[in-house]
Amino acid sequence: MTTSDFKSIIEALRTASLRRLDLSDDFGASSLLYRRLERAALESYQDEISGLSGPDGLQWLMRRMARIEASLAVLQAALLGGDAAPAATPEAAAAGVESEVVFEPRAVSVDMDENVVQTGFYHHENLPSGRSFRWLGPDPLASVYLPRIDGPVRVVIRAMKAFDGVPLDETRVCVDGGEWTGVVAERDDGVLKLTATPRRGAAPATSTTRVDIDCIRTASPEGGDTRLLGIAIYGVDLEQMENGEA
């Protein structure tokens, strides 16, 4: 196998994994440490597959990439508050074949700090306690992106308050472009929780779940603040529901 063949295989596998791991094309490229680690990995891979034929080398690389991707998925779930649980592969179970364990998160949580992936919110702010939040606005519709959870989910929006005139009883959410569902608002230990179990849309070919929030309208504070504000949100949680759970 030539160096050109090796690089072509690596690029093909990398491109395929990007759609699942949401890595950008320039991920870490500016980091000297990243380049050194990448070079060391390439040299190690070349040593490992130097005596293998093209198909055997490709199989080795695919297994290696699958292990790396599975490890990253479990690590991502742990870092973002996920609960990784083993899930059997349906096709293998139906065929009576013992399947490998696949880890899927059952719950994930994101805070509305500087690291959250979102659209439709103002810049994050911090309370004196250090807790981060963001105001939804200026438009009533916003989106938050969380690590992927399959199946029916419960959405819990952890909020501080709604701005005057914003109707919490009309606020609604949807998941992955599915049906809009109204929230149920309740106070829990001083936190306003907006909960809904919307029917999700078709799963996109990414490793994220999109939660859309519609607070119907926004309003402007008096004085020098010209922002249009909806709901001040601490974070968003997703919980996978058991079969038949309402």
N, C-alpha and C positions, 0 to 999 in steps of 0.2 A: 504494500500500500504506500503510495507516494504522499509526500507532505501536502500536495494539492488536494488529493482525495481526502486526506484526514481533515483538512480545514473545511472542505465542502460538507462533510458529514457533521462536523461540529456546528457549522453555521445553520444547517438544516434543523438539527436538534434544538439549537438555541432559539431559532425562529418559532418552532412549534411550541416550545415551553413558554415563550413570551405571552402567548394568548391565555395561558392558564395562571402564570405567576404575576402578570401585570408589570413586567420589567420594561423600562424604556430602553431605547436603542443605545443611549449613552450612559446606562446605569453604571456608576462607579468609574467610568473611563478616565476621569481626570485625576483619580487617586493613584499616587505612586505605589502605595501598598497593594491596591487592586491589580495594577499591571504586573507587579512582581508575583503575586499569587496566581494570576492567570497564566503567566509564563511558566511557573513551576508546575501548575496543573497540566498544561499542554505537554511539557517534557515528560511528566509522569505517564500521561496517557499514551504518548508515542512509544515509551518503553514497554508498556503493558501490551499493546496491540501490534508491536513490530513483527512478531512471528505469526500473526493471524491472517487469514485470507480476508478479502473484502467483506463478504457476508458475515463471517465470524467476528470481524472487527466491529461491524455495525451493530451486531447483537450485543457485544460487550458494552459498547458505548450507550446503547439504549437502556440496558439494565442499570448501568451506572447513573445515567441521567434520571431514571425513574426513582432510584433510591435517594438521590439528591433532592428531587422535587418533593418526594414524600416527607423527607426530613424537614424541608423548608415549610411545608404546609403545616406540620405539627408544631414547629417552632412559632410560625405566624399565629396559629390559634392560641398558643400559650401566652405570647407577648400581648395579644389584643384581647385577652380575657376569655378566650375560647375554652371549651371543654371537649377535648378530642375523645371520641368514642369509637370503638371498632364497629365496622359495618360489613356484612357479607356481600359478595358480588352476586346479584340476582341470577345472572346467566349461569354462573358456575353452580349455584345452589340448585337450580332447576335441573341441571344435567347430572346432579349427584356427585359433582367433583368438589373436592375440598379446595376452597379458594384462599388466596392470600388475604391478610387482614388489611382493610383500607380504613384509614382514620378520617373521620368527618367531624367537624365541630358541631356541638349541639347548642351552643350559646356564644354569642360574641357581643362586645360592647365597645363603643368609641366615645371619647369625650370631645367636646367642641373646643379643643385647644388649637395651637398653631399647626399641629400635625394632621388634623382630620382632613379627609378628602371630601369636598362639598362644593355645591354651587348655591347661590341665592342667600348667603349669609354675610353679615358685616364681619369685620376683623374681630378676632377673639379679644375678650376683656377678662380681667381677673378681679375677683372679690378680695377684700382685705385678708381673707383666709388663704388666698392663693388659688382658690377654685376657679377654673376657666368656664366661660360661657360665651355664647354668640347670640346676637339678635338676628332673627329671621327678617329679611328685608333687602332692598326696598319693595320688591314685589312679594305678593302673598305666597308664591310657590317656590319651594327650595328642595334640594336633594342632598342626601347623605349616603356615602358609599361605605359598606362594611364588608369584611371577609365573607366569602360565600357560605351560605347554609342552604341545603336543599330541603324540599318538602314544605309542608305548611309551617308558618312561623307566626309568632306573636311579636308585635312591635311595641316597645315601651319607650316613650320619649320622656326623658327626665328634664323637667323645666323649672325655671325659677318663677316666672310669672308671664302673663300675657299683657300687652300694652292696653291701655284704656280703649274700649270700643272694639277690641278684637274678640270675636265670639268663639270661646273655647268649645261650646256645645255644637258648633258647626265645623270645627276643624276636622280634617280628614287626612288619611294617608293611603298610599298604595305601594306595592312592592313589585319591582321589576316590570313596571308598566301594566300591572293587573287592575283589578277593580278598586275603585275608591271606596273607603270604608270610614265611617265616623269614629272618633275616639271617645273613650270613657275617661273622664277626668276625676282624679282622687288625690288626696293629700296623704303622703306616707313619710313620716319622720321629717316633716318640714319641706319635703320635696313634692312638687306638683308632678304627678305621673299621668301621662296621656297614653292609654292602652288601646290597641286595636288588633284584630286578627283578619287582615284582608286576604282575599284570594289573590295569589301572586300570578304574574304573567309568565310567559314562556321564558325559560332560563336562557340567559345570554351566554355566549361562548367566552366568558371571562371568569375570574376567580372572585368577583365581587357581587354583592347584593345591593341594589339601589332602592333606597327608601325615599319616596317623594312625600313632602308635607305641604298641605294647602291650608293656610290659616284664614282664607277667604278675603281678608283685607288687612291693610296696615294703616297706621296713623302717625302723625308727626307730633313730637313733643312741643310744648310751648317754649319760647325763648330762643336762644341761639342755635339749638340743636335742630338741624334741618332734615335729619334722617327720617325715613318712613319705617316704623318699627312694628313687628308682629308679636312673636313669642321669644322670650329669652330662654335659651335651651342649654342645659349642662351637657347632655349626651343622649345617645340613642342605643338601645339594646335590642337584640334579636334573640328569640328563644324558639328552638325547634319544638313543635307540639307533637305529642304522641298521637298515634292513629286514633281517630274518632274523638279526639279532644276538641271541645268547642272553645 
